[in-house]
Amino acid sequence: AGNSIVTDVERALAVCGAAERERLVEAVHTYLRSGSIAESAAELFCHRNTVANRLRRFADLTGVDPMIPAEAARLVVGWA
């Protein structure tokens, strides 16, 4: 089941350019490690609103919201 979500996410992100896709995935990975937008922003050297916007864009494109614990867990398992 974990691989299915990764395939679905990759397919959904295919509409983005390579740079945007990389930024979105990086923001989600960073957020999933800490669970904090503020800590993620500090690690990524950007404003917390930028991280929030990237997480929201990821959710809009993929239908998977990393800020919802059950969906975040599916991403963590899928990407593990």
mmCIF file of the N, C-alpha and C atoms, coordinates in Angstrom:
data_MODEL
# 
_entry.id   MODEL 
# 
loop_
_atom_site.group_PDB 
_atom_site.id 
_atom_site.type_symbol 
_atom_site.label_atom_id 
_atom_site.label_alt_id 
_atom_site.label_comp_id 
_atom_site.label_asym_id 
_atom_site.label_entity_id 
_atom_site.label_seq_id 
_atom_site.pdbx_PDB_ins_code 
_atom_site.Cartn_x 
_atom_site.Cartn_y 
_atom_site.Cartn_z 
_atom_site.occupancy 
_atom_site.B_iso_or_equiv 
_atom_site.pdbx_formal_charge 
_atom_site.auth_seq_id 
_atom_site.auth_comp_id 
_atom_site.auth_asym_id 
_atom_site.auth_atom_id 
_atom_site.pdbx_PDB_model_num 
ATOM 1   N N  . ALA A 1 1  ? 0.833  -1.194 0.000   1.00 0.00 ? 1  ALA A N  1 
ATOM 2   C CA . ALA A 1 1  ? 0.000  0.000  0.000   1.00 0.00 ? 1  ALA A CA 1 
ATOM 3   C C  . ALA A 1 1  ? 0.870  1.249  0.000   1.00 0.00 ? 1  ALA A C  1 
ATOM 4   N N  . GLY A 1 2  ? 2.053  1.193  0.628   1.00 0.00 ? 2  GLY A N  1 
ATOM 5   C CA . GLY A 1 2  ? 2.919  2.366  0.693   1.00 0.00 ? 2  GLY A CA 1 
ATOM 6   C C  . GLY A 1 2  ? 3.433  2.786  -0.662  1.00 0.00 ? 2  GLY A C  1 
ATOM 7   N N  . ASN A 1 3  ? 3.753  1.818  -1.518  1.00 0.00 ? 3  ASN A N  1 
ATOM 8   C CA . ASN A 1 3  ? 4.267  2.145  -2.841  1.00 0.00 ? 3  ASN A CA 1 
ATOM 9   C C  . ASN A 1 3  ? 3.219  2.815  -3.698  1.00 0.00 ? 3  ASN A C  1 
ATOM 10  N N  . SER A 1 4  ? 1.954  2.467  -3.507  1.00 0.00 ? 4  SER A N  1 
ATOM 11  C CA . SER A 1 4  ? 0.872  3.047  -4.282  1.00 0.00 ? 4  SER A CA 1 
ATOM 12  C C  . SER A 1 4  ? 0.825  4.565  -4.104  1.00 0.00 ? 4  SER A C  1 
ATOM 13  N N  . ILE A 1 5  ? 0.965  5.036  -2.879  1.00 0.00 ? 5  ILE A N  1 
ATOM 14  C CA . ILE A 1 5  ? 0.899  6.472  -2.640  1.00 0.00 ? 5  ILE A CA 1 
ATOM 15  C C  . ILE A 1 5  ? 2.068  7.191  -3.306  1.00 0.00 ? 5  ILE A C  1 
ATOM 16  N N  . VAL A 1 6  ? 3.245  6.584  -3.294  1.00 0.00 ? 6  VAL A N  1 
ATOM 17  C CA . VAL A 1 6  ? 4.410  7.206  -3.921  1.00 0.00 ? 6  VAL A CA 1 
ATOM 18  C C  . VAL A 1 6  ? 4.185  7.322  -5.424  1.00 0.00 ? 6  VAL A C  1 
ATOM 19  N N  . THR A 1 7  ? 3.654  6.288  -6.032  1.00 0.00 ? 7  THR A N  1 
ATOM 20  C CA . THR A 1 7  ? 3.361  6.317  -7.466  1.00 0.00 ? 7  THR A CA 1 
ATOM 21  C C  . THR A 1 7  ? 2.330  7.391  -7.776  1.00 0.00 ? 7  THR A C  1 
ATOM 22  N N  . ASP A 1 8  ? 1.278  7.470  -6.959  1.00 0.00 ? 8  ASP A N  1 
ATOM 23  C CA . ASP A 1 8  ? 0.238  8.481  -7.167  1.00 0.00 ? 8  ASP A CA 1 
ATOM 24  C C  . ASP A 1 8  ? 0.792  9.890  -7.002  1.00 0.00 ? 8  ASP A C  1 
ATOM 25  N N  . VAL A 1 9  ? 1.646  10.091 -6.002  1.00 0.00 ? 9  VAL A N  1 
ATOM 26  C CA . VAL A 1 9  ? 2.245  11.412 -5.767  1.00 0.00 ? 9  VAL A CA 1 
ATOM 27  C C  . VAL A 1 9  ? 3.154  11.792 -6.936  1.00 0.00 ? 9  VAL A C  1 
ATOM 28  N N  . GLU A 1 10 ? 3.989  10.873 -7.376  1.00 0.00 ? 10 GLU A N  1 
ATOM 29  C CA . GLU A 1 10 ? 4.890  11.167 -8.497  1.00 0.00 ? 10 GLU A CA 1 
ATOM 30  C C  . GLU A 1 10 ? 4.102  11.496 -9.760  1.00 0.00 ? 10 GLU A C  1 
ATOM 31  N N  . ARG A 1 11 ? 3.035  10.766 -10.000 1.00 0.00 ? 11 ARG A N  1 
ATOM 32  C CA . ARG A 1 11 ? 2.198  11.025 -11.168 1.00 0.00 ? 11 ARG A CA 1 
ATOM 33  C C  . ARG A 1 11 ? 1.557  12.420 -11.070 1.00 0.00 ? 11 ARG A C  1 
ATOM 34  N N  . ALA A 1 12 ? 1.060  12.769 -9.905  1.00 0.00 ? 12 ALA A N  1 
ATOM 35  C CA . ALA A 1 12 ? 0.419  14.074 -9.714  1.00 0.00 ? 12 ALA A CA 1 
ATOM 36  C C  . ALA A 1 12 ? 1.417  15.220 -9.844  1.00 0.00 ? 12 ALA A C  1 
ATOM 37  N N  . LEU A 1 13 ? 2.647  15.000 -9.386  1.00 0.00 ? 13 LEU A N  1 
ATOM 38  C CA . LEU A 1 13 ? 3.661  16.056 -9.452  1.00 0.00 ? 13 LEU A CA 1 
ATOM 39  C C  . LEU A 1 13 ? 4.290  16.184 -10.836 1.00 0.00 ? 13 LEU A C  1 
ATOM 40  N N  . ALA A 1 14 ? 3.965  15.279 -11.733 1.00 0.00 ? 14 ALA A N  1 
ATOM 41  C CA . ALA A 1 14 ? 4.522  15.331 -13.088 1.00 0.00 ? 14 ALA A CA 1 
ATOM 42  C C  . ALA A 1 14 ? 4.091  16.580 -13.844 1.00 0.00 ? 14 ALA A C  1 
ATOM 43  N N  . VAL A 1 15 ? 3.013  17.229 -13.408 1.00 0.00 ? 15 VAL A N  1 
ATOM 44  C CA . VAL A 1 15 ? 2.558  18.454 -14.077 1.00 0.00 ? 15 VAL A CA 1 
ATOM 45  C C  . VAL A 1 15 ? 3.450  19.643 -13.738 1.00 0.00 ? 15 VAL A C  1 
ATOM 46  N N  . CYS A 1 16 ? 4.253  19.519 -12.684 1.00 0.00 ? 16 CYS A N  1 
ATOM 47  C CA . CYS A 1 16 ? 5.150  20.603 -12.259 1.00 0.00 ? 16 CYS A CA 1 
ATOM 48  C C  . CYS A 1 16 ? 6.459  20.529 -13.041 1.00 0.00 ? 16 CYS A C  1 
ATOM 49  N N  . GLY A 1 17 ? 7.130  21.651 -13.083 1.00 0.00 ? 17 GLY A N  1 
ATOM 50  C CA . GLY A 1 17 ? 8.483  21.645 -13.597 1.00 0.00 ? 17 GLY A CA 1 
ATOM 51  C C  . GLY A 1 17 ? 9.398  20.966 -12.598 1.00 0.00 ? 17 GLY A C  1 
ATOM 52  N N  . ALA A 1 18 ? 10.575 20.607 -13.036 1.00 0.00 ? 18 ALA A N  1 
ATOM 53  C CA . ALA A 1 18 ? 11.519 19.890 -12.169 1.00 0.00 ? 18 ALA A CA 1 
ATOM 54  C C  . ALA A 1 18 ? 11.879 20.701 -10.923 1.00 0.00 ? 18 ALA A C  1 
ATOM 55  N N  . ALA A 1 19 ? 12.089 21.989 -11.087 1.00 0.00 ? 19 ALA A N  1 
ATOM 56  C CA . ALA A 1 19 ? 12.480 22.831 -9.946  1.00 0.00 ? 19 ALA A CA 1 
ATOM 57  C C  . ALA A 1 19 ? 11.358 22.924 -8.923  1.00 0.00 ? 19 ALA A C  1 
ATOM 58  N N  . GLU A 1 20 ? 10.130 23.133 -9.387  1.00 0.00 ? 20 GLU A N  1 
ATOM 59  C CA . GLU A 1 20 ? 9.009  23.227 -8.447  1.00 0.00 ? 20 GLU A CA 1 
ATOM 60  C C  . GLU A 1 20 ? 8.792  21.891 -7.749  1.00 0.00 ? 20 GLU A C  1 
ATOM 61  N N  . ARG A 1 21 ? 8.848  20.806 -8.489  1.00 0.00 ? 21 ARG A N  1 
ATOM 62  C CA . ARG A 1 21 ? 8.666  19.474 -7.910  1.00 0.00 ? 21 ARG A CA 1 
ATOM 63  C C  . ARG A 1 21 ? 9.709  19.232 -6.817  1.00 0.00 ? 21 ARG A C  1 
ATOM 64  N N  . GLU A 1 22 ? 10.955 19.598 -7.095  1.00 0.00 ? 22 GLU A N  1 
ATOM 65  C CA . GLU A 1 22 ? 12.027 19.410 -6.110  1.00 0.00 ? 22 GLU A CA 1 
ATOM 66  C C  . GLU A 1 22 ? 11.764 20.230 -4.852  1.00 0.00 ? 22 GLU A C  1 
ATOM 67  N N  . ARG A 1 23 ? 11.339 21.481 -5.011  1.00 0.00 ? 23 ARG A N  1 
ATOM 68  C CA . ARG A 1 23 ? 11.053 22.338 -3.845  1.00 0.00 ? 23 ARG A CA 1 
ATOM 69  C C  . ARG A 1 23 ? 9.882  21.794 -3.024  1.00 0.00 ? 23 ARG A C  1 
ATOM 70  N N  . LEU A 1 24 ? 8.847  21.323 -3.704  1.00 0.00 ? 24 LEU A N  1 
ATOM 71  C CA . LEU A 1 24 ? 7.690  20.794 -2.988  1.00 0.00 ? 24 LEU A CA 1 
ATOM 72  C C  . LEU A 1 24 ? 8.054  19.544 -2.192  1.00 0.00 ? 24 LEU A C  1 
ATOM 73  N N  . VAL A 1 25 ? 8.748  18.625 -2.827  1.00 0.00 ? 25 VAL A N  1 
ATOM 74  C CA . VAL A 1 25 ? 9.127  17.380 -2.152  1.00 0.00 ? 25 VAL A CA 1 
ATOM 75  C C  . VAL A 1 25 ? 10.091 17.671 -1.009  1.00 0.00 ? 25 VAL A C  1 
ATOM 76  N N  . GLU A 1 26 ? 11.022 18.584 -1.225  1.00 0.00 ? 26 GLU A N  1 
ATOM 77  C CA . GLU A 1 26 ? 11.970 18.960 -0.169  1.00 0.00 ? 26 GLU A CA 1 
ATOM 78  C C  . GLU A 1 26 ? 11.229 19.547 1.033   1.00 0.00 ? 26 GLU A C  1 
ATOM 79  N N  . ALA A 1 27 ? 10.247 20.412 0.776   1.00 0.00 ? 27 ALA A N  1 
ATOM 80  C CA . ALA A 1 27 ? 9.474  21.013 1.868   1.00 0.00 ? 27 ALA A CA 1 
ATOM 81  C C  . ALA A 1 27 ? 8.698  19.950 2.631   1.00 0.00 ? 27 ALA A C  1 
ATOM 82  N N  . VAL A 1 28 ? 8.103  19.010 1.920   1.00 0.00 ? 28 VAL A N  1 
ATOM 83  C CA . VAL A 1 28 ? 7.333  17.952 2.579   1.00 0.00 ? 28 VAL A CA 1 
ATOM 84  C C  . VAL A 1 28 ? 8.252  17.052 3.392   1.00 0.00 ? 28 VAL A C  1 
ATOM 85  N N  . HIS A 1 29 ? 9.378  16.644 2.825   1.00 0.00 ? 29 HIS A N  1 
ATOM 86  C CA . HIS A 1 29 ? 10.327 15.799 3.567   1.00 0.00 ? 29 HIS A CA 1 
ATOM 87  C C  . HIS A 1 29 ? 10.795 16.507 4.841   1.00 0.00 ? 29 HIS A C  1 
ATOM 88  N N  . THR A 1 30 ? 11.129 17.764 4.723   1.00 0.00 ? 30 THR A N  1 
ATOM 89  C CA . THR A 1 30 ? 11.609 18.525 5.880   1.00 0.00 ? 30 THR A CA 1 
ATOM 90  C C  . THR A 1 30 ? 10.518 18.652 6.934   1.00 0.00 ? 30 THR A C  1 
ATOM 91  N N  . TYR A 1 31 ? 9.307  18.941 6.480   1.00 0.00 ? 31 TYR A N  1 
ATOM 92  C CA . TYR A 1 31 ? 8.184  19.065 7.414   1.00 0.00 ? 31 TYR A CA 1 
ATOM 93  C C  . TYR A 1 31 ? 7.903  17.730 8.109   1.00 0.00 ? 31 TYR A C  1 
ATOM 94  N N  . LEU A 1 32 ? 7.959  16.643 7.370   1.00 0.00 ? 32 LEU A N  1 
ATOM 95  C CA . LEU A 1 32 ? 7.676  15.332 7.961   1.00 0.00 ? 32 LEU A CA 1 
ATOM 96  C C  . LEU A 1 32 ? 8.710  14.942 9.014   1.00 0.00 ? 32 LEU A C  1 
ATOM 97  N N  . ARG A 1 33 ? 9.943  15.405 8.862   1.00 0.00 ? 33 ARG A N  1 
ATOM 98  C CA . ARG A 1 33 ? 10.978 15.105 9.864   1.00 0.00 ? 33 ARG A CA 1 
ATOM 99  C C  . ARG A 1 33 ? 10.715 15.819 11.186  1.00 0.00 ? 33 ARG A C  1 
ATOM 100 N N  . SER A 1 34 ? 10.224 17.053 11.115  1.00 0.00 ? 34 SER A N  1 
ATOM 101 C CA . SER A 1 34 ? 10.075 17.844 12.338  1.00 0.00 ? 34 SER A CA 1 
ATOM 102 C C  . SER A 1 34 ? 8.626  18.010 12.787  1.00 0.00 ? 34 SER A C  1 
ATOM 103 N N  . GLY A 1 35 ? 7.692  18.023 11.850  1.00 0.00 ? 35 GLY A N  1 
ATOM 104 C CA . GLY A 1 35 ? 6.299  18.291 12.192  1.00 0.00 ? 35 GLY A CA 1 
ATOM 105 C C  . GLY A 1 35 ? 6.044  19.758 12.500  1.00 0.00 ? 35 GLY A C  1 
ATOM 106 N N  . SER A 1 36 ? 7.011  20.596 12.186  1.00 0.00 ? 36 SER A N  1 
ATOM 107 C CA . SER A 1 36 ? 6.913  22.023 12.501  1.00 0.00 ? 36 SER A CA 1 
ATOM 108 C C  . SER A 1 36 ? 7.230  22.862 11.271  1.00 0.00 ? 36 SER A C  1 
ATOM 109 N N  . ILE A 1 37 ? 6.313  23.757 10.938  1.00 0.00 ? 37 ILE A N  1 
ATOM 110 C CA . ILE A 1 37 ? 6.557  24.651 9.807   1.00 0.00 ? 37 ILE A CA 1 
ATOM 111 C C  . ILE A 1 37 ? 7.711  25.597 10.125  1.00 0.00 ? 37 ILE A C  1 
ATOM 112 N N  . ALA A 1 38 ? 7.764  26.095 11.351  1.00 0.00 ? 38 ALA A N  1 
ATOM 113 C CA . ALA A 1 38 ? 8.834  27.020 11.738  1.00 0.00 ? 38 ALA A CA 1 
ATOM 114 C C  . ALA A 1 38 ? 10.209 26.353 11.652  1.00 0.00 ? 38 ALA A C  1 
ATOM 115 N N  . GLU A 1 39 ? 10.333 25.130 12.162  1.00 0.00 ? 39 GLU A N  1 
ATOM 116 C CA . GLU A 1 39 ? 11.617 24.424 12.093  1.00 0.00 ? 39 GLU A CA 1 
ATOM 117 C C  . GLU A 1 39 ? 11.978 24.096 10.647  1.00 0.00 ? 39 GLU A C  1 
ATOM 118 N N  . SER A 1 40 ? 10.983 23.737 9.867   1.00 0.00 ? 40 SER A N  1 
ATOM 119 C CA . SER A 1 40 ? 11.234 23.447 8.446   1.00 0.00 ? 40 SER A CA 1 
ATOM 120 C C  . SER A 1 40 ? 11.726 24.687 7.725   1.00 0.00 ? 40 SER A C  1 
ATOM 121 N N  . ALA A 1 41 ? 11.111 25.824 8.012   1.00 0.00 ? 41 ALA A N  1 
ATOM 122 C CA . ALA A 1 41 ? 11.525 27.075 7.385   1.00 0.00 ? 41 ALA A CA 1 
ATOM 123 C C  . ALA A 1 41 ? 12.968 27.415 7.751   1.00 0.00 ? 41 ALA A C  1 
ATOM 124 N N  . ALA A 1 42 ? 13.328 27.227 8.996   1.00 0.00 ? 42 ALA A N  1 
ATOM 125 C CA . ALA A 1 42 ? 14.703 27.502 9.422   1.00 0.00 ? 42 ALA A CA 1 
ATOM 126 C C  . ALA A 1 42 ? 15.681 26.575 8.710   1.00 0.00 ? 42 ALA A C  1 
ATOM 127 N N  . GLU A 1 43 ? 15.328 25.302 8.584   1.00 0.00 ? 43 GLU A N  1 
ATOM 128 C CA . GLU A 1 43 ? 16.212 24.345 7.916   1.00 0.00 ? 43 GLU A CA 1 
ATOM 129 C C  . GLU A 1 43 ? 16.343 24.644 6.421   1.00 0.00 ? 43 GLU A C  1 
ATOM 130 N N  . LEU A 1 44 ? 15.247 25.128 5.822   1.00 0.00 ? 44 LEU A N  1 
ATOM 131 C CA . LEU A 1 44 ? 15.255 25.414 4.378   1.00 0.00 ? 44 LEU A CA 1 
ATOM 132 C C  . LEU A 1 44 ? 15.693 26.842 4.064   1.00 0.00 ? 44 LEU A C  1 
ATOM 133 N N  . PHE A 1 45 ? 15.955 27.636 5.094   1.00 0.00 ? 45 PHE A N  1 
ATOM 134 C CA . PHE A 1 45 ? 16.368 29.034 4.931   1.00 0.00 ? 45 PHE A CA 1 
ATOM 135 C C  . PHE A 1 45 ? 15.337 29.830 4.127   1.00 0.00 ? 45 PHE A C  1 
ATOM 136 N N  . CYS A 1 46 ? 14.065 29.676 4.520   1.00 0.00 ? 46 CYS A N  1 
ATOM 137 C CA . CYS A 1 46 ? 13.010 30.459 3.874   1.00 0.00 ? 46 CYS A CA 1 
ATOM 138 C C  . CYS A 1 46 ? 11.977 30.856 4.926   1.00 0.00 ? 46 CYS A C  1 
ATOM 139 N N  . HIS A 1 47 ? 11.033 31.679 4.534   1.00 0.00 ? 47 HIS A N  1 
ATOM 140 C CA . HIS A 1 47 ? 9.990  32.156 5.442   1.00 0.00 ? 47 HIS A CA 1 
ATOM 141 C C  . HIS A 1 47 ? 9.006  31.031 5.715   1.00 0.00 ? 47 HIS A C  1 
ATOM 142 N N  . ARG A 1 48 ? 8.428  31.031 6.904   1.00 0.00 ? 48 ARG A N  1 
ATOM 143 C CA . ARG A 1 48 ? 7.467  29.979 7.264   1.00 0.00 ? 48 ARG A CA 1 
ATOM 144 C C  . ARG A 1 48 ? 6.259  29.972 6.333   1.00 0.00 ? 48 ARG A C  1 
ATOM 145 N N  . ASN A 1 49 ? 5.848  31.142 5.814   1.00 0.00 ? 49 ASN A N  1 
ATOM 146 C CA . ASN A 1 49 ? 4.732  31.179 4.869   1.00 0.00 ? 49 ASN A CA 1 
ATOM 147 C C  . ASN A 1 49 ? 5.084  30.458 3.571   1.00 0.00 ? 49 ASN A C  1 
ATOM 148 N N  . THR A 1 50 ? 6.355  30.503 3.191   1.00 0.00 ? 50 THR A N  1 
ATOM 149 C CA . THR A 1 50 ? 6.802  29.794 1.990   1.00 0.00 ? 50 THR A CA 1 
ATOM 150 C C  . THR A 1 50 ? 6.630  28.294 2.180   1.00 0.00 ? 50 THR A C  1 
ATOM 151 N N  . VAL A 1 51 ? 7.009  27.804 3.349   1.00 0.00 ? 51 VAL A N  1 
ATOM 152 C CA . VAL A 1 51 ? 6.843  26.374 3.639   1.00 0.00 ? 51 VAL A CA 1 
ATOM 153 C C  . VAL A 1 51 ? 5.360  26.022 3.645   1.00 0.00 ? 51 VAL A C  1 
ATOM 154 N N  . ALA A 1 52 ? 4.547  26.827 4.302   1.00 0.00 ? 52 ALA A N  1 
ATOM 155 C CA . ALA A 1 52 ? 3.105  26.568 4.349   1.00 0.00 ? 52 ALA A CA 1 
ATOM 156 C C  . ALA A 1 52 ? 2.510  26.557 2.946   1.00 0.00 ? 52 ALA A C  1 
ATOM 157 N N  . ASN A 1 53 ? 2.939  27.496 2.101   1.00 0.00 ? 53 ASN A N  1 
ATOM 158 C CA . ASN A 1 53 ? 2.441  27.543 0.721   1.00 0.00 ? 53 ASN A CA 1 
ATOM 159 C C  . ASN A 1 53 ? 2.864  26.311 -0.066  1.00 0.00 ? 53 ASN A C  1 
ATOM 160 N N  . ARG A 1 54 ? 4.082  25.848 0.139   1.00 0.00 ? 54 ARG A N  1 
ATOM 161 C CA . ARG A 1 54 ? 4.552  24.647 -0.565  1.00 0.00 ? 54 ARG A CA 1 
ATOM 162 C C  . ARG A 1 54 ? 3.797  23.404 -0.103  1.00 0.00 ? 54 ARG A C  1 
ATOM 163 N N  . LEU A 1 55 ? 3.531  23.308 1.181   1.00 0.00 ? 55 LEU A N  1 
ATOM 164 C CA . LEU A 1 55 ? 2.762  22.172 1.696   1.00 0.00 ? 55 LEU A CA 1 
ATOM 165 C C  . LEU A 1 55 ? 1.343  22.194 1.134   1.00 0.00 ? 55 LEU A C  1 
ATOM 166 N N  . ARG A 1 56 ? 0.755  23.380 1.068   1.00 0.00 ? 56 ARG A N  1 
ATOM 167 C CA . ARG A 1 56 ? -0.593 23.523 0.522   1.00 0.00 ? 56 ARG A CA 1 
ATOM 168 C C  . ARG A 1 56 ? -0.618 23.179 -0.965  1.00 0.00 ? 56 ARG A C  1 
ATOM 169 N N  . ARG A 1 57 ? 0.387  23.635 -1.709  1.00 0.00 ? 57 ARG A N  1 
ATOM 170 C CA . ARG A 1 57 ? 0.478  23.336 -3.147  1.00 0.00 ? 57 ARG A CA 1 
ATOM 171 C C  . ARG A 1 57 ? 0.639  21.828 -3.359  1.00 0.00 ? 57 ARG A C  1 
ATOM 172 N N  . PHE A 1 58 ? 1.474  21.188 -2.540  1.00 0.00 ? 58 PHE A N  1 
ATOM 173 C CA . PHE A 1 58 ? 1.655  19.740 -2.614  1.00 0.00 ? 58 PHE A CA 1 
ATOM 174 C C  . PHE A 1 58 ? 0.312  19.045 -2.397  1.00 0.00 ? 58 PHE A C  1 
ATOM 175 N N  . ALA A 1 59 ? -0.420 19.470 -1.378  1.00 0.00 ? 59 ALA A N  1 
ATOM 176 C CA . ALA A 1 59 ? -1.722 18.865 -1.077  1.00 0.00 ? 59 ALA A CA 1 
ATOM 177 C C  . ALA A 1 59 ? -2.711 19.088 -2.220  1.00 0.00 ? 59 ALA A C  1 
ATOM 178 N N  . ASP A 1 60 ? -2.716 20.288 -2.788  1.00 0.00 ? 60 ASP A N  1 
ATOM 179 C CA . ASP A 1 60 ? -3.627 20.585 -3.902  1.00 0.00 ? 60 ASP A CA 1 
ATOM 180 C C  . ASP A 1 60 ? -3.331 19.712 -5.115  1.00 0.00 ? 60 ASP A C  1 
ATOM 181 N N  . LEU A 1 61 ? -2.053 19.525 -5.416  1.00 0.00 ? 61 LEU A N  1 
ATOM 182 C CA . LEU A 1 61 ? -1.666 18.750 -6.593  1.00 0.00 ? 61 LEU A CA 1 
ATOM 183 C C  . LEU A 1 61 ? -1.866 17.250 -6.408  1.00 0.00 ? 61 LEU A C  1 
ATOM 184 N N  . THR A 1 62 ? -1.542 16.749 -5.220  1.00 0.00 ? 62 THR A N  1 
ATOM 185 C CA . THR A 1 62 ? -1.512 15.305 -5.008  1.00 0.00 ? 62 THR A CA 1 
ATOM 186 C C  . THR A 1 62 ? -2.756 14.749 -4.326  1.00 0.00 ? 62 THR A C  1 
ATOM 187 N N  . GLY A 1 63 ? -3.474 15.603 -3.622  1.00 0.00 ? 63 GLY A N  1 
ATOM 188 C CA . GLY A 1 63 ? -4.599 15.121 -2.830  1.00 0.00 ? 63 GLY A CA 1 
ATOM 189 C C  . GLY A 1 63 ? -4.167 14.508 -1.509  1.00 0.00 ? 63 GLY A C  1 
ATOM 190 N N  . VAL A 1 64 ? -2.880 14.620 -1.193  1.00 0.00 ? 64 VAL A N  1 
ATOM 191 C CA . VAL A 1 64 ? -2.325 14.100 0.058   1.00 0.00 ? 64 VAL A CA 1 
ATOM 192 C C  . VAL A 1 64 ? -1.824 15.286 0.871   1.00 0.00 ? 64 VAL A C  1 
ATOM 193 N N  . ASP A 1 65 ? -2.457 15.524 2.014   1.00 0.00 ? 65 ASP A N  1 
ATOM 194 C CA . ASP A 1 65 ? -2.089 16.663 2.851   1.00 0.00 ? 65 ASP A CA 1 
ATOM 195 C C  . ASP A 1 65 ? -1.111 16.208 3.930   1.00 0.00 ? 65 ASP A C  1 
ATOM 196 N N  . PRO A 1 66 ? 0.153  16.619 3.835   1.00 0.00 ? 66 PRO A N  1 
ATOM 197 C CA . PRO A 1 66 ? 1.146  16.176 4.826   1.00 0.00 ? 66 PRO A CA 1 
ATOM 198 C C  . PRO A 1 66 ? 0.902  16.731 6.225   1.00 0.00 ? 66 PRO A C  1 
ATOM 199 N N  . MET A 1 67 ? -0.016 17.681 6.375   1.00 0.00 ? 67 MET A N  1 
ATOM 200 C CA . MET A 1 67 ? -0.293 18.225 7.701   1.00 0.00 ? 67 MET A CA 1 
ATOM 201 C C  . MET A 1 67 ? -1.380 17.430 8.427   1.00 0.00 ? 67 MET A C  1 
ATOM 202 N N  . ILE A 1 68 ? -1.981 16.458 7.746   1.00 0.00 ? 68 ILE A N  1 
ATOM 203 C CA . ILE A 1 68 ? -2.939 15.556 8.385   1.00 0.00 ? 68 ILE A CA 1 
ATOM 204 C C  . ILE A 1 68 ? -2.154 14.308 8.791   1.00 0.00 ? 68 ILE A C  1 
ATOM 205 N N  . PRO A 1 69 ? -2.111 13.996 10.087  1.00 0.00 ? 69 PRO A N  1 
ATOM 206 C CA . PRO A 1 69 ? -1.247 12.911 10.567  1.00 0.00 ? 69 PRO A CA 1 
ATOM 207 C C  . PRO A 1 69 ? -1.387 11.581 9.825   1.00 0.00 ? 69 PRO A C  1 
ATOM 208 N N  . ALA A 1 70 ? -2.592 11.140 9.532   1.00 0.00 ? 70 ALA A N  1 
ATOM 209 C CA . ALA A 1 70 ? -2.764 9.848  8.851   1.00 0.00 ? 70 ALA A CA 1 
ATOM 210 C C  . ALA A 1 70 ? -2.172 9.887  7.438   1.00 0.00 ? 70 ALA A C  1 
ATOM 211 N N  . GLU A 1 71 ? -2.334 10.995 6.757   1.00 0.00 ? 71 GLU A N  1 
ATOM 212 C CA . GLU A 1 71 ? -1.779 11.127 5.409   1.00 0.00 ? 71 GLU A CA 1 
ATOM 213 C C  . GLU A 1 71 ? -0.267 11.291 5.463   1.00 0.00 ? 71 GLU A C  1 
ATOM 214 N N  . ALA A 1 72 ? 0.219  12.002 6.467   1.00 0.00 ? 72 ALA A N  1 
ATOM 215 C CA . ALA A 1 72 ? 1.668  12.145 6.651   1.00 0.00 ? 72 ALA A CA 1 
ATOM 216 C C  . ALA A 1 72 ? 2.300  10.783 6.901   1.00 0.00 ? 72 ALA A C  1 
ATOM 217 N N  . ALA A 1 73 ? 1.643  9.962  7.701   1.00 0.00 ? 73 ALA A N  1 
ATOM 218 C CA . ALA A 1 73 ? 2.168  8.630  7.988   1.00 0.00 ? 73 ALA A CA 1 
ATOM 219 C C  . ALA A 1 73 ? 2.253  7.792  6.715   1.00 0.00 ? 73 ALA A C  1 
ATOM 220 N N  . ARG A 1 74 ? 1.266  7.891  5.848   1.00 0.00 ? 74 ARG A N  1 
ATOM 221 C CA . ARG A 1 74 ? 1.307  7.160  4.573   1.00 0.00 ? 74 ARG A CA 1 
ATOM 222 C C  . ARG A 1 74 ? 2.484  7.611  3.728   1.00 0.00 ? 74 ARG A C  1 
ATOM 223 N N  . LEU A 1 75 ? 2.767  8.910  3.728   1.00 0.00 ? 75 LEU A N  1 
ATOM 224 C CA . LEU A 1 75 ? 3.912  9.421  2.978   1.00 0.00 ? 75 LEU A CA 1 
ATOM 225 C C  . LEU A 1 75 ? 5.223  8.908  3.556   1.00 0.00 ? 75 LEU A C  1 
ATOM 226 N N  . VAL A 1 76 ? 5.341  8.951  4.879   1.00 0.00 ? 76 VAL A N  1 
ATOM 227 C CA . VAL A 1 76 ? 6.571  8.490  5.527   1.00 0.00 ? 76 VAL A CA 1 
ATOM 228 C C  . VAL A 1 76 ? 6.822  7.027  5.189   1.00 0.00 ? 76 VAL A C  1 
ATOM 229 N N  . VAL A 1 77 ? 5.802  6.204  5.285   1.00 0.00 ? 77 VAL A N  1 
ATOM 230 C CA . VAL A 1 77 ? 5.948  4.788  4.998   1.00 0.00 ? 77 VAL A CA 1 
ATOM 231 C C  . VAL A 1 77 ? 6.255  4.587  3.514   1.00 0.00 ? 77 VAL A C  1 
ATOM 232 N N  . GLY A 1 78 ? 5.571  5.304  2.650   1.00 0.00 ? 78 GLY A N  1 
ATOM 233 C CA . GLY A 1 78 ? 5.795  5.175  1.224   1.00 0.00 ? 78 GLY A CA 1 
ATOM 234 C C  . GLY A 1 78 ? 7.182  5.583  0.791   1.00 0.00 ? 78 GLY A C  1 
ATOM 235 N N  . TRP A 1 79 ? 7.710  6.624  1.406   1.00 0.00 ? 79 TRP A N  1 
ATOM 236 C CA . TRP A 1 79 ? 9.031  7.133  1.046   1.00 0.00 ? 79 TRP A CA 1 
ATOM 237 C C  . TRP A 1 79 ? 10.160 6.431  1.788   1.00 0.00 ? 79 TRP A C  1 
ATOM 238 N N  . ALA A 1 80 ? 9.819  5.569  2.746   1.00 0.00 ? 80 ALA A N  1 
ATOM 239 C CA . ALA A 1 80 ? 10.857 4.902  3.558   1.00 0.00 ? 80 ALA A CA 1 
ATOM 240 C C  . ALA A 1 80 ? 11.640 3.891  2.748   1.00 0.00 ? 80 ALA A C  1 
# 
